[in-house]
Amino acid sequence: MRADRIPAVVFDRPNPINGVTVEGPLQDPSYRSFVGLHPLPIRHGRTIGELAVQFREEAFPECELIVLPMEGWERGMWFDRTGLPWVLPSPNMPTLDTATVYAGMCLLEATNISEGRGTTRPFELFGAPWICGKDFAADLNALGLPGVYFREAYFQPTFHKYAGEICAGAQLHVVDRDCFLPFWTGVEIIRHTRARYSANFQWRPPPYEYDYGRMPIEVLIGGPVHALFPK
């Protein structure tokens, strides 16, 4: 058998944050990167098997693909309804709570706001030494974002941004995950921080995830920064 004719076998698995909700803009094909190789919304609502079929149909039509289907999964299920054990897909994805917020809170990686790496609640805790936690949490709650409450918080990362420094900010508590929109929540957090702390806020410069030309925020949103964050 030729090496380029080896069949691909995919064992389908649940989308941990349900297979219904879709969020975020479709990636601009000219902004393909290591973290986005195919034009998809940020939160795509698909399973790994469904993505494999789509990629085969749209990009690799000659690929011999075999998808082993799941049993008992329904599109509206969250991972904790499947009865399966949670296995960390990444060291900074310790719980389903992390996965629930990640689609938007990962955008903070492209800023000088700590996304909570170096704490036990990455992507739920966020802030910086130059933020006033009390006012910050109050302002975010005043936005009326669906399904979420922001609690004033203080934390000291053990590594990554602001390692060893006291950061003030908030902890994001999802109070209704069925109406919570993580991507747009992350966008609104950045928009507010840029406006409230314009003298301190900065976009992270390249490189990011093997991309040396584009700003990290453009890599993450799959398009120009001004599309979501106008000057």
Secondary structure, 3 states (H helix, E strand, C coil): CCHHHCCEEEECCCCCCCCCCCECCCCCHHHCECCECCCCCCECCCCHHHHHHHHHHHCCCCCCEEEECCCCCCCCCCHHHCCCCCCCCCCCCCCHHHHHHHHHHHHHHHECCECCCCCCCECCEEEECCCCHHHHHHHHHHCCCCCEEEEEEEECCCCCCCCCCCEEEEEEEECCCCCCCHHHHHHHHHHHHHHHCCCCCCECCCCECCECCCCHHHHHHCCCHHHCCCC
